[in-house]
Amino acid sequence: MSQAGPNFSTPEAAEATTDELVRDVAAALEAGAPQTAREFVEDLRAPDLADVIELLDPDDRVALIQAFGADFDFEVFSELDESVRDQLSEALPNEFLARAVTELDTDDAAYIIEGLEDSDKEEVLAQLETSDRAALERNLEYPEETAGRLMQAHFVAVAPFWTVGQVLDYMREADDLPEAFSEIFVVDPAFRVLGSVELSRLVRSKRSVIVETLMETDRHVVLATEDQEEVARQFKRYDLFSVPVVDENQRLVGVVTVDDVVEVLDDEADEDMKALAGVGDESLADTVMETVKSRVPWLVVNLGTAILASFVIQQFDASIEQMVALAVLMPIVASTGGNAGTQTMTVTVRALATSKLGAMNARRVITREALVGLLNGLTLSVIMATVVFFWFGSGALGAVIGTAIIVNLFCAALAGILIPLIFHRYELDPAPASGVFVTMVTDCVGFFAFLGLASLWLF
């Protein structure tokens, strides 16, 4: 009953095929036929099988993996969403996790066991060979989201006085080399990085050539304690394929490769996007309570700012009672300001995250955004004043709303850039908090400007 792996010609076809597989697998597991469920997906590649597992119910995930037994491709774990991987790590036997840790690179293995209880973690580590355990424990010593946690602990390092022939013989005979690598690091007796040699250059050289004559000495290195986002920026900036990781004594302890960095860039972009919406580090696999805990804090803060905006409106209740049109038009001023502030805030937060905005260019960018807000306000004010004139037949009311829009868009632009900068200045993450406070500013300023001008000019 084994089926060939699906050929996804379009994203729509891939989605439809995955949905069909999930339904078939779930039905087979519900019918008590785990081997049939396995046959549906056993020819899938690791990323595609990970997609299927993520879409299954938690109990079905475990049942499907156990149906594979020793034939399970542990690379699937490195493709899973973090919350799904954590759930499986808790549900699967420690013996199974130990085999997974042995098969995976040290950085992926660390992801599997970092969330385990201490007793389970020790039980898994106890089943590893001494070299694998030492490498994994070295990764786990470093904080999360650092180069040390991201690195692979297995690499190829040789002395500068070795010949090409010695290096080739060493690589053929050594048992603890990484499965795939493209670069060989040259180190001194203290294991400090002197340079590196591309594997392609090495194999094209004669056996008698000294490695030192082939190595590139302009070698980019990163500290193991460096933030992984900064490491990713360096990969992008300098077009790196791999980079050696060193400890505080400048000793080589691992290597970060471009495939790991791609995941970091994707994760960081996803995290920033969610944070801008006031959503924490959540996924579709999270439980109801986990999702509520992630979202409710900023909703509570937003509720408080909304009450503040309502308090501003209350100060002009007499004016609203005299002219119903004010209540009709009031949301327009706040909405346009909110959208303008969100535009500026999004650009600012992303610029801060990618280190494109700093003390050197902050004044220029603030001035630019203020002028953009002013010009956008002028444009929208002319349009809205014309609409109000024909809608309500009042030029004065059109002038009021036009002026209010100019004021609010100008303030929205300033809030959209200054609020993230202030949070960043005090080393707070500007992404989750900025949206709430920018909305507060645009609502309060918009309502106050519109209703205040109306009270002065119309009554």
JOJOSUL-V857409 format. One record per residue. N is the residue number from 1. RES is the residue in one small letter. OMEGA is omega in whole degrees, 0 to 359 (NA if undefined). BURIAL is I if it has 9 or more other C-alpha atoms within 8 Angstrom, else O. Layout:
N/RES/OMEGA/BURIAL ; N/RES/OMEGA/BURIAL
This chain:
1/m/180/O ; 2/s/183/O ; 3/q/175/O ; 4/a/179/O ; 5/g/183/O ; 6/p/177/O ; 7/n/185/O ; 8/f/181/O ; 9/s/179/O ; 10/t/176/O ; 11/p/180/O ; 12/e/179/O ; 13/a/179/I ; 14/a/181/I ; 15/e/180/O ; 16/a/181/O ; 17/t/179/I ; 18/t/179/I ; 19/d/179/O ; 20/e/179/O ; 21/l/181/I ; 22/v/179/I ; 23/r/180/O ; 24/d/180/I ; 25/v/181/I ; 26/a/179/I ; 27/a/180/O ; 28/a/179/I ; 29/l/179/I ; 30/e/179/O ; 31/a/179/O ; 32/g/181/O ; 33/a/183/I ; 34/p/180/I ; 35/q/175/O ; 36/t/177/I ; 37/a/179/I ; 38/r/183/I ; 39/e/178/I ; 40/f/191/I ; 41/v/189/I ; 42/e/178/O ; 43/d/179/I ; 44/l/172/I ; 45/r/188/O ; 46/a/180/I ; 47/p/181/I ; 48/d/177/O ; 49/l/177/I ; 50/a/178/I ; 51/d/179/I ; 52/v/181/I ; 53/i/181/I ; 54/e/182/I ; 55/l/179/O ; 56/l/172/I ; 57/d/183/O ; 58/p/181/O ; 59/d/180/O ; 60/d/178/I ; 61/r/182/I ; 62/v/182/I ; 63/a/181/I ; 64/l/180/I ; 65/i/179/I ; 66/q/178/O ; 67/a/179/I ; 68/f/181/I ; 69/g/182/O ; 70/a/181/O ; 71/d/183/O ; 72/f/178/O ; 73/d/185/O ; 74/f/175/I ; 75/e/178/O ; 76/v/181/I ; 77/f/181/I ; 78/s/180/O ; 79/e/185/I ; 80/l/171/I ; 81/d/186/O ; 82/e/182/O ; 83/s/177/I ; 84/v/179/I ; 85/r/179/I ; 86/d/179/I ; 87/q/180/I ; 88/l/179/I ; 89/s/179/I ; 90/e/187/O ; 91/a/185/O ; 92/l/180/I ; 93/p/180/O ; 94/n/178/I ; 95/e/179/O ; 96/f/180/O ; 97/l/179/I ; 98/a/177/I ; 99/r/179/O ; 100/a/180/I ; 101/v/180/I ; 102/t/185/I ; 103/e/187/O ; 104/l/171/I ; 105/d/186/I ; 106/t/180/I ; 107/d/177/I ; 108/d/178/I ; 109/a/180/I ; 110/a/179/I ; 111/y/185/O ; 112/i/189/I ; 113/i/185/I ; 114/e/182/O ; 115/g/182/O ; 116/l/171/I ; 117/e/184/O ; 118/d/181/O ; 119/s/178/O ; 120/d/180/I ; 121/k/179/I ; 122/e/179/O ; 123/e/178/I ; 124/v/181/I ; 125/l/181/I ; 126/a/182/O ; 127/q/182/O ; 128/l/172/I ; 129/e/186/O ; 130/t/182/O ; 131/s/180/O ; 132/d/180/I ; 133/r/181/I ; 134/a/180/O ; 135/a/181/I ; 136/l/179/I ; 137/e/177/O ; 138/r/176/I ; 139/n/185/I ; 140/l/178/I ; 141/e/183/O ; 142/y/180/I ; 143/p/177/I ; 144/e/178/O ; 145/e/172/I ; 146/t/179/I ; 147/a/180/I ; 148/g/178/I ; 149/r/182/I ; 150/l/189/I ; 151/m/168/I ; 152/q/185/I ; 153/a/179/I ; 154/h/181/I ; 155/f/179/I ; 156/v/179/I ; 157/a/182/O ; 158/v/179/I ; 159/a/183/I ; 160/p/183/I ; 161/f/176/O ; 162/w/173/I ; 163/t/177/I ; 164/v/180/I ; 165/g/178/I ; 166/q/180/I ; 167/v/181/I ; 168/l/179/O ; 169/d/179/O ; 170/y/181/O ; 171/m/178/O ; 172/r/188/O ; 173/e/184/O ; 174/a/183/O ; 175/d/188/O ; 176/d/179/O ; 177/l/176/I ; 178/p/181/O ; 179/e/181/O ; 180/a/177/O ; 181/f/182/O ; 182/s/186/O ; 183/e/178/I ; 184/i/183/I ; 185/f/179/I ; 186/v/186/I ; 187/v/176/I ; 188/d/182/I ; 189/p/178/O ; 190/a/179/O ; 191/f/172/O ; 192/r/185/I ; 193/v/176/I ; 194/l/182/I ; 195/g/180/I ; 196/s/179/I ; 197/v/175/I ; 198/e/181/I ; 199/l/180/I ; 200/s/179/O ; 201/r/181/I ; 202/l/185/I ; 203/v/177/O ; 204/r/182/O ; 205/s/179/O ; 206/k/185/O ; 207/r/184/O ; 208/s/183/O ; 209/v/179/I ; 210/i/183/I ; 211/v/182/I ; 212/e/181/I ; 213/t/182/O ; 214/l/191/I ; 215/m/172/I ; 216/e/184/O ; 217/t/180/O ; 218/d/189/O ; 219/r/178/O ; 220/h/178/O ; 221/v/176/O ; 222/v/176/I ; 223/l/180/I ; 224/a/181/I ; 225/t/182/I ; 226/e/181/I ; 227/d/184/I ; 228/q/178/I ; 229/e/176/I ; 230/e/176/O ; 231/v/180/I ; 232/a/178/I ; 233/r/179/I ; 234/q/176/I ; 235/f/182/I ; 236/k/184/O ; 237/r/186/O ; 238/y/178/O ; 239/d/182/O ; 240/l/174/I ; 241/f/175/O ; 242/s/180/I ; 243/v/178/I ; 244/p/180/I ; 245/v/183/I ; 246/v/177/I ; 247/d/183/I ; 248/e/177/O ; 249/n/179/O ; 250/q/176/I ; 251/r/180/I ; 252/l/181/I ; 253/v/181/I ; 254/g/180/I ; 255/v/174/I ; 256/v/182/I ; 257/t/188/I ; 258/v/181/I ; 259/d/176/O ; 260/d/182/I ; 261/v/177/I ; 262/v/178/I ; 263/e/179/O ; 264/v/180/I ; 265/l/179/I ; 266/d/180/O ; 267/d/182/O ; 268/e/178/I ; 269/a/178/O ; 270/d/180/O ; 271/e/179/I ; 272/d/181/I ; 273/m/179/O ; 274/k/182/I ; 275/a/178/I ; 276/l/179/I ; 277/a/180/O ; 278/g/180/I ; 279/v/180/I ; 280/g/181/I ; 281/d/183/O ; 282/e/177/I ; 283/s/180/O ; 284/l/180/O ; 285/a/181/O ; 286/d/177/I ; 287/t/179/O ; 288/v/183/O ; 289/m/177/O ; 290/e/180/I ; 291/t/178/I ; 292/v/180/O ; 293/k/181/O ; 294/s/188/I ; 295/r/191/I ; 296/v/182/O ; 297/p/182/O ; 298/w/173/I ; 299/l/177/I ; 300/v/178/O ; 301/v/180/I ; 302/n/177/I ; 303/l/179/O ; 304/g/179/O ; 305/t/177/I ; 306/a/176/I ; 307/i/178/O ; 308/l/178/I ; 309/a/178/I ; 310/s/177/O ; 311/f/177/O ; 312/v/180/I ; 313/i/183/I ; 314/q/181/O ; 315/q/182/O ; 316/f/183/I ; 317/d/180/O ; 318/a/179/O ; 319/s/180/I ; 320/i/179/I ; 321/e/181/O ; 322/q/181/O ; 323/m/181/O ; 324/v/181/O ; 325/a/179/O ; 326/l/178/I ; 327/a/180/I ; 328/v/187/O ; 329/l/186/I ; 330/m/181/I ; 331/p/182/O ; 332/i/181/O ; 333/v/181/I ; 334/a/183/I ; 335/s/180/I ; 336/t/177/I ; 337/g/179/I ; 338/g/179/I ; 339/n/180/O ; 340/a/179/I ; 341/g/179/I ; 342/t/178/I ; 343/q/181/I ; 344/t/182/I ; 345/m/181/I ; 346/t/178/I ; 347/v/182/O ; 348/t/181/I ; 349/v/179/I ; 350/r/178/I ; 351/a/177/I ; 352/l/182/I ; 353/a/181/O ; 354/t/178/O ; 355/s/177/O ; 356/k/181/O ; 357/l/181/I ; 358/g/184/O ; 359/a/184/O ; 360/m/184/O ; 361/n/183/O ; 362/a/182/I ; 363/r/181/O ; 364/r/182/O ; 365/v/177/O ; 366/i/179/I ; 367/t/179/O ; 368/r/182/O ; 369/e/178/I ; 370/a/178/I ; 371/l/177/I ; 372/v/179/I ; 373/g/180/I ; 374/l/181/I ; 375/l/175/O ; 376/n/178/I ; 377/g/178/I ; 378/l/180/I ; 379/t/182/O ; 380/l/180/I ; 381/s/178/I ; 382/v/180/I ; 383/i/185/O ; 384/m/178/I ; 385/a/178/I ; 386/t/179/I ; 387/v/182/I ; 388/v/179/I ; 389/f/180/I ; 390/f/182/O ; 391/w/185/O ; 392/f/178/O ; 393/g/183/O ; 394/s/177/I ; 395/g/180/I ; 396/a/178/O ; 397/l/176/I ; 398/g/179/I ; 399/a/179/I ; 400/v/183/I ; 401/i/177/I ; 402/g/179/I ; 403/t/180/I ; 404/a/179/I ; 405/i/178/I ; 406/i/180/I ; 407/v/185/I ; 408/n/180/I ; 409/l/176/I ; 410/f/178/I ; 411/c/179/I ; 412/a/179/I ; 413/a/179/I ; 414/l/179/I ; 415/a/182/I ; 416/g/179/I ; 417/i/184/I ; 418/l/181/I ; 419/i/175/I ; 420/p/179/I ; 421/l/179/I ; 422/i/178/O ; 423/f/180/I ; 424/h/181/I ; 425/r/181/O ; 426/y/174/O ; 427/e/173/O ; 428/l/181/O ; 429/d/183/O ; 430/p/187/I ; 431/a/185/I ; 432/p/187/I ; 433/a/188/I ; 434/s/184/I ; 435/g/181/I ; 436/v/185/I ; 437/f/174/I ; 438/v/177/I ; 439/t/178/I ; 440/m/181/I ; 441/v/183/I ; 442/t/177/I ; 443/d/184/I ; 444/c/179/I ; 445/v/181/I ; 446/g/181/I ; 447/f/182/I ; 448/f/181/I ; 449/a/184/I ; 450/f/183/I ; 451/l/178/I ; 452/g/178/I ; 453/l/179/I ; 454/a/180/I ; 455/s/181/I ; 456/l/189/O ; 457/w/190/O ; 458/l/185/O ; 459/f/NA/O
